Amino acid sequence: MRLGNFEIDLIMLDLTFDEIVFVEVKYRRSMQAGEGSISVDARKINRMNQVAHAFLRKHDYQKAYRFDIISIVGNLQSPEILHFENITWL
């Protein structure tokens, strides 16, 4: 979903916790530039939060929500995939 120049890559529903999950996906060909999640800073989370609130208002959702990061590193035929849940630690 987009809001101006801001976007969220994936919007999912976690049925286990009955909450909406806004996901940032980062891809790196190698670890040379560092693992992808390190590029998600407070500024990016603030932008994600703005888009999330617009989405929640638009669809009149009253559910809990969280932000996750999916980091993909390496060859896309056999990548290393890391999932960081509830990235409020940033």
A tleap script that builds the chain and sets N, CA, C and O, in Angstrom:
source leaprc.protein.ff14SB
mol = sequence {
  NMET ARG LEU GLY ASN PHE GLU ILE ASP LEU
  ILE MET LEU ASP LEU THR PHE ASP GLU ILE
  VAL PHE VAL GLU VAL LYS TYR ARG ARG SER
  MET GLN ALA GLY GLU GLY SER ILE SER VAL
  ASP ALA ARG LYS ILE ASN ARG MET ASN GLN
  VAL ALA HIE ALA PHE LEU ARG LYS HIE ASP
  TYR GLN LYS ALA TYR ARG PHE ASP ILE ILE
  SER ILE VAL GLY ASN LEU GLN SER PRO GLU
  ILE LEU HIE PHE GLU ASN ILE THR TRP CLEU
}
set mol.1.N position { 0.845 -1.172 0.000 }
set mol.1.CA position { 0.000 0.000 0.000 }
set mol.1.C position { 0.891 1.236 0.000 }
set mol.1.O position { 1.956 1.255 0.616 }
set mol.2.N position { 0.437 2.259 -0.697 }
set mol.2.CA position { 1.184 3.504 -0.789 }
set mol.2.C position { 0.401 4.643 -0.144 }
set mol.2.O position { -0.829 4.671 -0.159 }
set mol.3.N position { 1.148 5.567 0.414 }
set mol.3.CA position { 0.605 6.821 0.920 }
set mol.3.C position { 1.603 7.887 0.505 }
set mol.3.O position { 2.626 8.073 1.164 }
set mol.4.N position { 1.313 8.589 -0.582 }
set mol.4.CA position { 2.289 9.523 -1.126 }
set mol.4.C position { 3.518 8.758 -1.576 }
set mol.4.O position { 3.418 7.837 -2.387 }
set mol.5.N position { 4.679 9.135 -1.054 }
set mol.5.CA position { 5.925 8.435 -1.383 }
set mol.5.C position { 6.231 7.295 -0.423 }
set mol.5.O position { 7.234 6.602 -0.593 }
set mol.6.N position { 5.393 7.088 0.575 }
set mol.6.CA position { 5.627 6.044 1.572 }
set mol.6.C position { 4.888 4.782 1.166 }
set mol.6.O position { 3.839 4.842 0.524 }
set mol.7.N position { 5.450 3.627 1.550 }
set mol.7.CA position { 4.805 2.361 1.198 }
set mol.7.C position { 5.072 1.296 2.247 }
set mol.7.O position { 6.004 1.387 3.046 }
set mol.8.N position { 4.215 0.281 2.210 }
set mol.8.CA position { 4.413 -0.939 2.994 }
set mol.8.C position { 4.399 -2.077 1.989 }
set mol.8.O position { 3.520 -2.149 1.130 }
set mol.9.N position { 5.383 -2.971 2.099 }
set mol.9.CA position { 5.527 -4.039 1.103 }
set mol.9.C position { 4.420 -5.083 1.180 }
set mol.9.O position { 3.848 -5.457 0.156 }
set mol.10.N position { 4.113 -5.554 2.383 }
set mol.10.CA position { 3.094 -6.596 2.557 }
set mol.10.C position { 2.198 -6.243 3.735 }
set mol.10.O position { 2.648 -5.688 4.737 }
set mol.11.N position { 0.930 -6.574 3.592 }
set mol.11.CA position { -0.014 -6.437 4.698 }
set mol.11.C position { -0.657 -7.806 4.867 }
set mol.11.O position { -1.325 -8.308 3.963 }
set mol.12.N position { -0.447 -8.400 6.031 }
set mol.12.CA position { -0.873 -9.773 6.289 }
set mol.12.C position { -1.779 -9.814 7.517 }
set mol.12.O position { -1.887 -8.836 8.257 }
set mol.13.N position { -2.422 -10.948 7.721 }
set mol.13.CA position { -3.203 -11.182 8.924 }
set mol.13.C position { -2.615 -12.386 9.640 }
set mol.13.O position { -2.546 -13.474 9.069 }
set mol.14.N position { -2.190 -12.202 10.883 }
set mol.14.CA position { -1.676 -13.293 11.707 }
set mol.14.C position { -2.860 -13.864 12.478 }
set mol.14.O position { -3.318 -13.271 13.456 }
set mol.15.N position { -3.347 -15.003 12.040 }
set mol.15.CA position { -4.523 -15.606 12.656 }
set mol.15.C position { -4.252 -16.098 14.073 }
set mol.15.O position { -5.168 -16.160 14.893 }
set mol.16.N position { -3.006 -16.445 14.365 }
set mol.16.CA position { -2.666 -16.925 15.702 }
set mol.16.C position { -2.944 -15.858 16.755 }
set mol.16.O position { -3.484 -16.149 17.822 }
set mol.17.N position { -2.569 -14.620 16.441 }
set mol.17.CA position { -2.738 -13.523 17.388 }
set mol.17.C position { -3.871 -12.577 16.989 }
set mol.17.O position { -4.124 -11.586 17.675 }
set mol.18.N position { -4.550 -12.881 15.883 }
set mol.18.CA position { -5.631 -12.054 15.356 }
set mol.18.C position { -5.195 -10.597 15.247 }
set mol.18.O position { -5.846 -9.691 15.767 }
set mol.19.N position { -4.061 -10.396 14.549 }
set mol.19.CA position { -3.561 -9.039 14.367 }
set mol.19.C position { -3.067 -8.845 12.945 }
set mol.19.O position { -2.644 -9.791 12.281 }
set mol.20.N position { -3.129 -7.613 12.495 }
set mol.20.CA position { -2.640 -7.251 11.174 }
set mol.20.C position { -1.134 -7.041 11.275 }
set mol.20.O position { -0.645 -6.457 12.243 }
set mol.21.N position { -0.408 -7.514 10.281 }
set mol.21.CA position { 1.051 -7.400 10.263 }
set mol.21.C position { 1.459 -6.602 9.026 }
set mol.21.O position { 1.159 -6.980 7.893 }
set mol.22.N position { 2.148 -5.493 9.270 }
set mol.22.CA position { 2.691 -4.672 8.192 }
set mol.22.C position { 4.156 -5.060 8.043 }
set mol.22.O position { 4.928 -4.965 8.997 }
set mol.23.N position { 4.538 -5.499 6.842 }
set mol.23.CA position { 5.849 -6.115 6.640 }
set mol.23.C position { 6.704 -5.307 5.669 }
set mol.23.O position { 6.262 -4.951 4.577 }
set mol.24.N position { 7.925 -5.027 6.086 }
set mol.24.CA position { 8.940 -4.439 5.221 }
set mol.24.C position { 9.836 -5.583 4.746 }
set mol.24.O position { 10.349 -6.350 5.561 }
set mol.25.N position { 10.025 -5.697 3.437 }
set mol.25.CA position { 10.866 -6.755 2.869 }
set mol.25.C position { 12.152 -6.113 2.353 }
set mol.25.O position { 12.114 -5.147 1.592 }
set mol.26.N position { 13.288 -6.664 2.777 }
set mol.26.CA position { 14.590 -6.173 2.342 }
set mol.26.C position { 15.365 -7.317 1.703 }
set mol.26.O position { 15.431 -8.420 2.246 }
set mol.27.N position { 15.949 -7.041 0.544 }
set mol.27.CA position { 16.750 -8.042 -0.166 }
set mol.27.C position { 18.173 -7.539 -0.344 }
set mol.27.O position { 18.397 -6.381 -0.697 }
set mol.28.N position { 19.132 -8.422 -0.097 }
set mol.28.CA position { 20.549 -8.148 -0.333 }
set mol.28.C position { 21.137 -9.345 -1.070 }
set mol.28.O position { 20.863 -10.494 -0.724 }
set mol.29.N position { 21.941 -9.070 -2.080 }
set mol.29.CA position { 22.604 -10.172 -2.800 }
set mol.29.C position { 23.634 -10.866 -1.930 }
set mol.29.O position { 23.866 -12.069 -2.049 }
set mol.30.N position { 24.259 -10.069 -1.037 }
set mol.30.CA position { 25.269 -10.646 -0.150 }
set mol.30.C position { 25.246 -9.892 1.174 }
set mol.30.O position { 24.573 -8.872 1.321 }
set mol.31.N position { 25.995 -10.419 2.124 }
set mol.31.CA position { 26.108 -9.776 3.432 }
set mol.31.C position { 27.123 -8.642 3.408 }
set mol.31.O position { 27.336 -7.985 4.427 }
set mol.32.N position { 27.748 -8.402 2.273 }
set mol.32.CA position { 28.776 -7.372 2.158 }
set mol.32.C position { 28.244 -6.005 2.615 }
set mol.32.O position { 28.962 -5.263 3.286 }
set mol.33.N position { 27.025 -5.673 2.269 }
set mol.33.CA position { 26.432 -4.393 2.676 }
set mol.33.C position { 25.708 -4.511 4.010 }
set mol.33.O position { 25.112 -3.546 4.488 }
set mol.34.N position { 25.761 -5.680 4.601 }
set mol.34.CA position { 25.067 -5.908 5.868 }
set mol.34.C position { 23.691 -6.508 5.628 }
set mol.34.O position { 23.130 -6.398 4.538 }
set mol.35.N position { 23.175 -7.126 6.632 }
set mol.35.CA position { 21.868 -7.768 6.568 }
set mol.35.C position { 20.791 -6.686 6.439 }
set mol.35.O position { 20.928 -5.613 7.028 }
set mol.36.N position { 19.734 -6.948 5.686 }
set mol.36.CA position { 18.751 -5.948 5.291 }
set mol.36.C position { 18.035 -5.221 6.407 }
set mol.36.O position { 17.707 -4.043 6.262 }
set mol.37.N position { 17.787 -5.891 7.516 }
set mol.37.CA position { 17.004 -5.249 8.574 }
set mol.37.C position { 17.715 -4.033 9.178 }
set mol.37.O position { 17.064 -3.166 9.761 }
set mol.38.N position { 19.043 -3.964 9.044 }
set mol.38.CA position { 19.748 -2.824 9.631 }
set mol.38.C position { 19.428 -1.518 8.921 }
set mol.38.O position { 19.705 -0.441 9.449 }
set mol.39.N position { 18.846 -1.604 7.727 }
set mol.39.CA position { 18.487 -0.385 7.011 }
set mol.39.C position { 17.115 0.153 7.427 }
set mol.39.O position { 16.714 1.227 6.980 }
set mol.40.N position { 16.400 -0.575 8.268 }
set mol.40.CA position { 15.103 -0.111 8.758 }
set mol.40.C position { 15.342 0.637 10.060 }
set mol.40.O position { 15.576 0.040 11.111 }
set mol.41.N position { 15.276 1.958 9.962 }
set mol.41.CA position { 15.534 2.811 11.127 }
set mol.41.C position { 14.233 3.440 11.626 }
set mol.41.O position { 13.153 3.152 11.109 }
set mol.42.N position { 14.350 4.288 12.619 }
set mol.42.CA position { 13.173 4.932 13.211 }
set mol.42.C position { 12.407 5.747 12.175 }
set mol.42.O position { 11.179 5.805 12.217 }
set mol.43.N position { 13.116 6.372 11.254 }
set mol.43.CA position { 12.461 7.162 10.198 }
set mol.43.C position { 11.588 6.270 9.318 }
set mol.43.O position { 10.456 6.628 8.994 }
set mol.44.N position { 12.118 5.109 8.932 }
set mol.44.CA position { 11.361 4.167 8.107 }
set mol.44.C position { 10.145 3.648 8.870 }
set mol.44.O position { 9.058 3.536 8.303 }
set mol.45.N position { 10.319 3.334 10.136 }
set mol.45.CA position { 9.195 2.834 10.937 }
set mol.45.C position { 8.120 3.912 11.070 }
set mol.45.O position { 6.927 3.610 11.032 }
set mol.46.N position { 8.539 5.159 11.224 }
set mol.46.CA position { 7.580 6.259 11.283 }
set mol.46.C position { 6.760 6.334 9.995 }
set mol.46.O position { 5.545 6.528 10.039 }
set mol.47.N position { 7.422 6.182 8.856 }
set mol.47.CA position { 6.719 6.187 7.572 }
set mol.47.C position { 5.776 4.997 7.448 }
set mol.47.O position { 4.652 5.132 6.966 }
set mol.48.N position { 6.242 3.839 7.884 }
set mol.48.CA position { 5.390 2.650 7.861 }
set mol.48.C position { 4.162 2.868 8.739 }
set mol.48.O position { 3.054 2.464 8.385 }
set mol.49.N position { 4.367 3.502 9.873 }
set mol.49.CA position { 3.281 3.772 10.811 }
set mol.49.C position { 2.229 4.692 10.176 }
set mol.49.O position { 1.031 4.492 10.374 }
set mol.50.N position { 2.670 5.683 9.423 }
set mol.50.CA position { 1.741 6.583 8.745 }
set mol.50.C position { 0.887 5.827 7.724 }
set mol.50.O position { -0.324 6.035 7.642 }
set mol.51.N position { 1.527 4.951 6.950 }
set mol.51.CA position { 0.787 4.159 5.955 }
set mol.51.C position { -0.160 3.191 6.662 }
set mol.51.O position { -1.303 3.014 6.240 }
set mol.52.N position { 0.316 2.570 7.733 }
set mol.52.CA position { -0.511 1.617 8.480 }
set mol.52.C position { -1.771 2.294 9.012 }
set mol.52.O position { -2.866 1.743 8.904 }
set mol.53.N position { -1.622 3.469 9.577 }
set mol.53.CA position { -2.784 4.182 10.115 }
set mol.53.C position { -3.767 4.547 9.003 }
set mol.53.O position { -4.980 4.471 9.197 }
set mol.54.N position { -3.250 4.941 7.845 }
set mol.54.CA position { -4.130 5.245 6.708 }
set mol.54.C position { -4.884 3.992 6.272 }
set mol.54.O position { -6.080 4.049 5.987 }
set mol.55.N position { -4.180 2.856 6.221 }
set mol.55.CA position { -4.809 1.586 5.847 }
set mol.55.C position { -5.899 1.210 6.847 }
set mol.55.O position { -7.007 0.840 6.457 }
set mol.56.N position { -5.581 1.305 8.132 }
set mol.56.CA position { -6.544 0.937 9.170 }
set mol.56.C position { -7.787 1.826 9.110 }
set mol.56.O position { -8.908 1.342 9.267 }
set mol.57.N position { -7.586 3.121 8.883 }
set mol.57.CA position { -8.732 4.040 8.758 }
set mol.57.C position { -9.560 3.716 7.513 }
set mol.57.O position { -10.788 3.656 7.573 }
set mol.58.N position { -8.880 3.509 6.395 }
set mol.58.CA position { -9.569 3.248 5.126 }
set mol.58.C position { -10.455 2.013 5.208 }
set mol.58.O position { -11.569 1.997 4.686 }
set mol.59.N position { -9.946 0.977 5.872 }
set mol.59.CA position { -10.674 -0.294 5.941 }
set mol.59.C position { -11.436 -0.469 7.252 }
set mol.59.O position { -12.025 -1.521 7.499 }
set mol.60.N position { -11.422 0.560 8.082 }
set mol.60.CA position { -12.129 0.551 9.365 }
set mol.60.C position { -11.808 -0.697 10.204 }
set mol.60.O position { -12.695 -1.316 10.791 }
set mol.61.N position { -10.507 -1.047 10.242 }
set mol.61.CA position { -10.060 -2.185 11.057 }
set mol.61.C position { -9.858 -1.740 12.495 }
set mol.61.O position { -9.342 -0.655 12.762 }
set mol.62.N position { -10.271 -2.589 13.403 }
set mol.62.CA position { -10.128 -2.318 14.828 }
set mol.62.C position { -9.189 -3.323 15.494 }
set mol.62.O position { -9.119 -3.383 16.722 }
set mol.63.N position { -8.480 -4.100 14.710 }
set mol.63.CA position { -7.602 -5.143 15.241 }
set mol.63.C position { -6.269 -4.564 15.708 }
set mol.63.O position { -5.880 -3.458 15.332 }
set mol.64.N position { -5.590 -5.337 16.528 }
set mol.64.CA position { -4.222 -4.993 16.911 }
set mol.64.C position { -3.334 -5.125 15.682 }
set mol.64.O position { -3.690 -5.821 14.730 }
set mol.65.N position { -2.190 -4.468 15.696 }
set mol.65.CA position { -1.270 -4.570 14.572 }
set mol.65.C position { 0.168 -4.519 15.062 }
set mol.65.O position { 0.456 -4.110 16.187 }
set mol.66.N position { 1.063 -4.952 14.170 }
set mol.66.CA position { 2.493 -4.918 14.472 }
set mol.66.C position { 3.262 -4.731 13.180 }
set mol.66.O position { 2.698 -4.818 12.089 }
set mol.67.N position { 4.565 -4.471 13.313 }
set mol.67.CA position { 5.451 -4.314 12.173 }
set mol.67.C position { 6.505 -5.413 12.209 }
set mol.67.O position { 7.103 -5.674 13.253 }
set mol.68.N position { 6.730 -6.054 11.070 }
set mol.68.CA position { 7.744 -7.100 10.929 }
set mol.68.C position { 8.692 -6.721 9.789 }
set mol.68.O position { 8.382 -5.874 8.951 }
set mol.69.N position { 9.850 -7.374 9.785 }
set mol.69.CA position { 10.792 -7.251 8.675 }
set mol.69.C position { 11.102 -8.654 8.170 }
set mol.69.O position { 11.354 -9.562 8.962 }
set mol.70.N position { 11.083 -8.829 6.859 }
set mol.70.CA position { 11.578 -10.043 6.220 }
set mol.70.C position { 12.861 -9.648 5.506 }
set mol.70.O position { 12.852 -8.767 4.646 }
set mol.71.N position { 13.960 -10.297 5.861 }
set mol.71.CA position { 15.255 -10.020 5.254 }
set mol.71.C position { 15.660 -11.224 4.417 }
set mol.71.O position { 15.718 -12.350 4.910 }
set mol.72.N position { 15.940 -10.968 3.145 }
set mol.72.CA position { 16.340 -12.025 2.215 }
set mol.72.C position { 17.763 -11.723 1.768 }
set mol.72.O position { 18.052 -10.630 1.281 }
set mol.73.N position { 18.651 -12.704 1.938 }
set mol.73.CA position { 20.061 -12.510 1.586 }
set mol.73.C position { 20.518 -13.654 0.698 }
set mol.73.O position { 20.249 -14.822 0.978 }
set mol.74.N position { 21.215 -13.299 -0.383 }
set mol.74.CA position { 21.848 -14.314 -1.221 }
set mol.74.C position { 21.117 -14.582 -2.513 }
set mol.74.O position { 20.198 -13.859 -2.899 }
set mol.75.N position { 21.544 -15.628 -3.164 }
set mol.75.CA position { 20.982 -16.075 -4.422 }
set mol.75.C position { 19.501 -16.408 -4.217 }
set mol.75.O position { 19.149 -17.104 -3.265 }
set mol.76.N position { 18.652 -15.924 -5.089 }
set mol.76.CA position { 17.218 -16.156 -4.919 }
set mol.76.C position { 16.809 -17.613 -5.112 }
set mol.76.O position { 15.689 -17.991 -4.769 }
set mol.77.N position { 17.713 -18.440 -5.661 }
set mol.77.CA position { 17.433 -19.868 -5.787 }
set mol.77.C position { 17.537 -20.581 -4.442 }
set mol.77.O position { 16.856 -21.580 -4.209 }
set mol.78.N position { 18.389 -20.065 -3.561 }
set mol.78.CA position { 18.548 -20.655 -2.221 }
set mol.78.C position { 18.924 -19.556 -1.219 }
set mol.78.O position { 20.033 -19.557 -0.684 }
set mol.79.N position { 18.015 -18.635 -0.971 }
set mol.79.CA position { 18.337 -17.504 -0.102 }
set mol.79.C position { 18.271 -17.867 1.383 }
set mol.79.O position { 17.662 -18.860 1.780 }
set mol.80.N position { 18.911 -17.036 2.172 }
set mol.80.CA position { 18.727 -17.093 3.624 }
set mol.80.C position { 17.616 -16.096 3.934 }
set mol.80.O position { 17.698 -14.929 3.549 }
set mol.81.N position { 16.584 -16.554 4.626 }
set mol.81.CA position { 15.447 -15.701 4.942 }
set mol.81.C position { 15.335 -15.561 6.449 }
set mol.81.O position { 15.244 -16.553 7.172 }
set mol.82.N position { 15.341 -14.323 6.914 }
set mol.82.CA position { 15.204 -14.024 8.336 }
set mol.82.C position { 13.906 -13.259 8.552 }
set mol.82.O position { 13.564 -12.372 7.770 }
set mol.83.N position { 13.187 -13.601 9.609 }
set mol.83.CA position { 11.920 -12.931 9.920 }
set mol.83.C position { 12.059 -12.290 11.306 }
set mol.83.O position { 12.273 -12.977 12.305 }
set mol.84.N position { 11.935 -10.982 11.343 }
set mol.84.CA position { 11.980 -10.243 12.593 }
set mol.84.C position { 10.570 -9.785 12.921 }
set mol.84.O position { 9.994 -8.961 12.210 }
set mol.85.N position { 10.013 -10.327 14.006 }
set mol.85.CA position { 8.637 -10.004 14.376 }
set mol.85.C position { 8.597 -8.850 15.367 }
set mol.85.O position { 9.470 -8.707 16.223 }
set mol.86.N position { 7.569 -8.041 15.229 }
set mol.86.CA position { 7.280 -6.960 16.177 }
set mol.86.C position { 8.516 -6.102 16.429 }
set mol.86.O position { 9.091 -6.131 17.517 }
set mol.87.N position { 8.910 -5.351 15.434 }
set mol.87.CA position { 10.188 -4.625 15.452 }
set mol.87.C position { 10.141 -3.343 16.270 }
set mol.87.O position { 10.801 -2.363 15.925 }
set mol.88.N position { 9.386 -3.343 17.324 }
set mol.88.CA position { 9.303 -2.154 18.172 }
set mol.88.C position { 10.613 -1.889 18.909 }
set mol.88.O position { 10.745 -0.859 19.569 }
set mol.89.N position { 11.574 -2.792 18.812 }
set mol.89.CA position { 12.868 -2.618 19.466 }
set mol.89.C position { 13.695 -1.556 18.770 }
set mol.89.O position { 14.736 -1.157 19.292 }
set mol.90.N position { 13.268 -1.086 17.612 }
set mol.90.CA position { 14.039 -0.060 16.894 }
set mol.90.C position { 13.754 1.313 17.435 }
set mol.90.O position { 14.314 2.297 16.950 }
savepdb mol mol.pdb
quit
